[in-house]
Amino acid sequence: MSEAVDYSAVTTGAARRRAAALGLACRYVVAELPGAPLRDGCADLVYTGKGALIWMRDLAAWARDVARLLRPAGHLFVYEAHPAAALWSWDADEPRIRADRSYFGDCFVNDTFPGNGAVEFQWTLGEIVNVVLAAGLELLHLAEHPEPFWRPGGITAAAWSGRLPNAFSLLARRSRQTSQHPQPGRLHEDRPARDRVAPHVHLIPVEPGPAVVGDPVGVQQRPRPQQGFCRRIGS
Ligand SMILES: C[S@@+](CC[C@H](N)C(=O)[O-])C[C@H]1O[C@@H](n2cnc3c(N)ncnc32)[C@H](O)[C@@H]1O
């Protein structure tokens, strides 16, 4: 039996219907992460990805929650947008680096479908790896991929032609020793949780839209920027 967590009732409802249609045994839990209401050590495998980490305000807390959920020797698999991909323009002739974003920025405003207007947190690849290690997991594999995990229809971006990283995958494992309890890490102190920007984040309810697979527009609540929320460069 699989269990899936998402704080959107719209998304979980669509996924529940899809699982039923396919005859898959999956329980969907509506809850905010980190802080999954699932018991310690319940998972052989935790998967997260395709546009999930950008919503995590406290990445270290997310990694600790994952480590808590894994049984000893259980695995974490992440398949996500490459953090650098936020910098690529979607120009068709050649890829350009957007002047209004920074790889080392705290966050940026998504200005394309489907997340248009939402604030996404910017985590570097190093930060992602370090929170996983600091949560007590062993890194088994890290790969960068030229193919984005999703191509919006009707767009042909030169940045997706194979020269630039657009996605990454990560496989990590919890220790086999049952006695080992993941310890809060010390590797992530450069840029810990986005607490300093959090007070500026507004969570406003939006009307649930039609559920489209892979479409975060359907989320019931999403952060909206206030003026000065992001350190936007050149705008
Ligand atoms: C782009 S979708 C990715 C969905 C899924 N991982 C997939 O592969 O299709 C992002 C999802 O994250 C959910 N989400 C965002 N922030 C969350 C949070 N803090 N806790 C739980 N779910 C969250 C949204 O409701 C949305 O359904």
The ligand as a MOL file (V3000), in Angstrom:
LIG
                    3D

  0  0  0     0  0            999 V3000
M  V30 BEGIN CTAB
M  V30 COUNTS 27 29 0 0 0
M  V30 BEGIN ATOM
M  V30 1 C 3.8590 20.4920 -9.0330 0
M  V30 2 S 2.8830 19.5190 -7.9270 0 CHG=1
M  V30 3 C 3.8140 18.0150 -7.8940 0
M  V30 4 C 2.9270 16.8680 -7.5780 0
M  V30 5 C 3.5810 15.4870 -7.5720 0
M  V30 6 N 4.7760 15.4300 -6.7660 0
M  V30 7 C 3.8590 14.9890 -8.9520 0
M  V30 8 O 4.9040 14.3920 -9.1920 0
M  V30 9 O 3.0100 15.1560 -9.8250 0 CHG=-1
M  V30 10 C 3.2210 20.2410 -6.3440 0
M  V30 11 C 2.2410 19.7690 -5.2930 0
M  V30 12 O 2.7660 20.1090 -4.0130 0
M  V30 13 C 1.6860 20.4250 -3.1550 0
M  V30 14 N 2.2670 21.1840 -2.0510 0
M  V30 15 C 2.8970 22.3780 -2.0980 0
M  V30 16 N 3.3560 22.7270 -0.8900 0
M  V30 17 C 3.0080 21.7320 -0.0390 0
M  V30 18 C 3.2070 21.5210 1.3450 0
M  V30 19 N 3.8930 22.3820 2.1040 0
M  V30 20 N 2.7120 20.4040 1.9010 0
M  V30 21 C 2.0380 19.4920 1.1380 0
M  V30 22 N 1.8190 19.6350 -0.1850 0
M  V30 23 C 2.3060 20.7410 -0.7680 0
M  V30 24 C 0.7030 21.1550 -4.0390 0
M  V30 25 O -0.6070 21.0830 -3.5440 0
M  V30 26 C 0.8680 20.4360 -5.3890 0
M  V30 27 O -0.1020 19.4300 -5.5510 0
M  V30 END ATOM
M  V30 BEGIN BOND
M  V30 1 1 1 2
M  V30 2 1 2 3
M  V30 3 1 2 10
M  V30 4 1 3 4
M  V30 5 1 4 5
M  V30 6 1 5 6
M  V30 7 1 5 7
M  V30 8 2 7 8
M  V30 9 1 7 9
M  V30 10 1 10 11
M  V30 11 1 11 12
M  V30 12 1 11 26
M  V30 13 1 12 13
M  V30 14 1 13 14
M  V30 15 1 13 24
M  V30 16 1 14 15
M  V30 17 1 14 23
M  V30 18 2 15 16
M  V30 19 1 16 17
M  V30 20 1 17 18
M  V30 21 2 17 23
M  V30 22 1 18 19
M  V30 23 2 18 20
M  V30 24 1 20 21
M  V30 25 2 21 22
M  V30 26 1 22 23
M  V30 27 1 24 25
M  V30 28 1 24 26
M  V30 29 1 26 27
M  V30 END BOND
M  V30 END CTAB
M  END
